[in-house]
Amino acid sequence: MYALARYQDCQAAIDFLTGAFGFRVRESSKDDAGVVNHAELLVGDDIIMIGRGRPGGPGIYVAVEDVDAHHDRARAAGASITMELVDQPYGSREYACADPEGNSWFFGTYRP
């Protein structure tokens, strides 16, 4: 199973997600006009796919090692923080943000 997020401008999304969240591009596909319509981004050893379409949905949770540093990097890159860092009763430290197209992202230390 792979997480998928939709974007109207996939290249702008790639630029934001790699800069703000530290994701790495594994693969990127362009149409005949040179527009990115699909990409696979690495988050550690995991893959998140992005594709052209209408943004929105329930959101994506990504486990990270240093959530405080991740939060600071995302804020500095322009992510809209929708939930500040919080220690959850189930042992996770996490925060939430929205990317420039309004998709919800959740980052924390919880690993089921």
C-alpha positions in Angstrom: 0.0 0.0 0.0 1.3 3.5 -0.9 0.1 6.9 0.2 -1.1 9.2 -2.6 -1.6 12.9 -2.7 -3.0 14.9 -5.6 -1.7 18.2 -6.9 -2.7 20.7 -9.6 1.0 21.5 -10.1 3.1 18.4 -9.4 6.5 20.1 -10.0 5.7 22.8 -7.5 4.6 20.1 -5.1 7.9 18.2 -5.6 9.9 21.4 -5.0 8.0 22.1 -1.8 8.0 18.6 -0.4 11.7 18.1 -1.0 12.6 21.5 0.4 10.2 21.6 3.4 10.0 17.9 4.4 13.2 16.5 3.1 11.6 14.0 0.7 13.7 12.7 -2.1 12.6 12.1 -5.7 12.7 8.4 -6.7 11.0 8.8 -10.1 9.2 11.5 -12.0 7.1 11.1 -15.1 6.3 13.9 -17.6 3.7 14.1 -20.3 4.5 15.2 -23.9 4.3 18.8 -22.9 6.9 18.3 -20.2 4.5 18.6 -17.3 5.0 16.3 -14.3 1.9 14.1 -13.9 3.3 11.4 -11.5 6.2 11.2 -9.1 7.4 8.8 -6.4 9.0 10.5 -3.4 11.2 8.6 -0.9 10.6 9.2 2.8 13.3 7.1 4.3 12.7 3.7 2.7 9.0 4.4 2.1 7.4 5.8 -1.0 4.7 8.5 -1.3 3.2 8.9 -4.8 1.9 12.2 -6.1 -0.2 12.8 -9.2 -2.1 15.4 -11.0 -5.6 16.0 -9.7 -7.7 17.9 -7.1 -5.9 18.3 -3.8 -7.6 17.2 -0.6 -8.4 14.1 1.3 -7.9 12.9 4.8 -4.1 13.6 5.1 -0.9 11.6 5.3 1.0 10.6 8.4 4.8 10.3 8.2 7.0 9.0 11.0 10.2 11.0 11.4 13.2 10.7 13.8 13.5 14.3 14.9 10.1 15.8 14.7 11.1 19.1 16.3 13.8 19.8 13.6 11.3 18.6 10.9 8.7 21.1 12.2 11.2 24.0 12.1 12.3 23.1 8.6 8.7 22.9 7.3 7.8 26.2 8.9 10.9 27.9 7.5 10.0 26.6 4.0 6.5 28.1 4.3 4.3 25.2 5.4 1.2 26.4 7.1 1.3 24.8 10.6 -2.2 23.6 11.5 -1.3 21.9 14.8 1.8 22.9 16.8 4.1 20.3 18.2 2.3 18.2 20.9 3.1 15.2 23.0 0.3 12.7 22.6 -0.9 10.4 25.3 0.0 7.3 23.1 3.6 8.3 23.2 4.0 10.2 19.9 5.3 13.8 19.5 3.8 15.3 16.4 2.6 18.3 14.4 0.4 18.9 11.4 0.6 21.3 8.5 -0.9 22.0 5.1 1.1 22.3 1.9 0.6 25.2 -0.6 -2.3 23.3 -2.3 -4.1 22.5 0.9 -3.2 18.8 1.5 -2.9 17.9 5.1 0.4 16.3 6.4 1.0 14.9 9.8 4.5 14.2 11.1 5.4 12.5 14.3 7.5 9.9 16.1 4.7 7.2 16.3 5.5 4.0 14.4 2.7 1.4 14.7 
